[in-house]
Amino acid sequence: MAGRLDGKVAIVTGAASRGEGVGNGKAMAVLFAREGAKVILVNRSAERAEALAKEIADESGTASVFAGDVAQAETADAMVAAAEDRYGRLDILVNNVGIGGGGTVEAVTEDKWDEIMSINLKSTMLATRASVPAMKRAGGGSIINISSIAGARGLISDVGAAAYATSKAGMHGFTYSVAADFAADGIRCNCLIVGSVDTPMVAYLGDEARERRATMVPLGTRGTGWDIGWGAVYLASDESRWVTGAFLPIDGGLIGLRPWPR
């Protein structure tokens, strides 16, 4: 362990990957533990989170599981209470829960729209609301929201993603608001804007589609959960002590650089 997060306690929501491989949540949790943090692995599936906790323990890291749905206020509150009960404080919150889909604005149903807003956006609000008092007690903290290029640019897709893109764009306004509201308390709030990362969540696309995702990126390579994880380590650490209300794209240059048509 390099010790960049020594003495810190972190909550990572959506920590366990949904399939084989390393998702963003898993990478962040593993790297946090490697850097010395004690990590609460929040996940709907306790079984997957327990498997991740064992992986971390096998590397001599410290992690424990909290199973539940953070789109429910009582779950978010209990999650933060568990962090303080188990490890005495809370320094880092990663809002990583999210689902995609929904279709275009013509196709999306009200039920699906509400589901995506609840899981992607309401969960972020509830987890943050529960965490702020604990971070005040700890003397400050770092909140990291996980967004997407879909929330920052128009997204052309065969199936549409109006609800998903809107939920992620909402996280940008939420990030600014939390950063402004709690800066005086030493609580920083920043956002990672994730590009076309090759994670278990997109495995259903198939090899051909995943290769197309790589070729549209200016760097010409696939991103991984580890790329996202290292960005989160920076924002969680004291290295970023003077960074708040910031948005860090981790996307191989896709959001800011458009390759010339060939």
C-alpha positions, 0 to 999 in steps of 0.5 A: 500500500502506498498510503495516499489514503491512510487513516481515511474511511470511504463508502463506495456505492455500487461497489461490486461488479455485476459480472466477470471483470472489474467495474468502476466501483470495484476498481475504486474500492480495491485501490482505496484499500490498497492506498490505506483506506477502510472501505464500506462496500455498498451493494444491493447484492451482498454476495457479490460484495462479500466476494469483493471484501474477500479479495481486498482482505486477501491483499491485506486491505480492510473492507466490509459489506453493507447491503441495501438500496441507497435510493431509500433514505433509511438505507442511506442513513444506515450506511453512514451510521455503519461506517462510523460504528465500524471505523469511527468516522467518514471521510470519502463518499463515492456516488457510483450507483447507476443504471442505463437504458430508457429509450428516446424521449418518445419511447421512455415510459414514466415508470422507467424515467422515474426508476432511472432518476431514482437510482441514478440521481436520488440515490446520490442526493440521499447518500450525500445528505446522510454523509455530510453530517458525518464528514462535518464531525470528521473535520471535512471530507471528499464526495465524488460523483460518477457521471458520464459523457452522456450528461455533458454532450448529446448522445446519439444511440440506436436505442436512446438514453434520454433519461440516463443522460438527464440523470447524469446532467443532473449530477453536474448541477448537484456537484456544483451545489454541494461544493458551494454549500459545504466548502466552509466545512472542508467538504469537497465535492467533485465529479468524474465524467466517465467515457466509453469504459470497458466494464462488465456493465457493457459486456452485453454489447459484444466484441464488435460494438466494444471495438467500435467504442474504442476506435471513436476515442482519440487515444484509440484504446479502451478505458478500464475501471482502473482508469476511473479508480485512479482518478477517484484516488486523486480526488479522495486524497489530500493531493486534491485538497484545493479542488472542489466543484471540478469535473474530471473527464476520464474518456481518452479525450472523447469529450474534448477532442473530436477526431477528423472524419476519415 
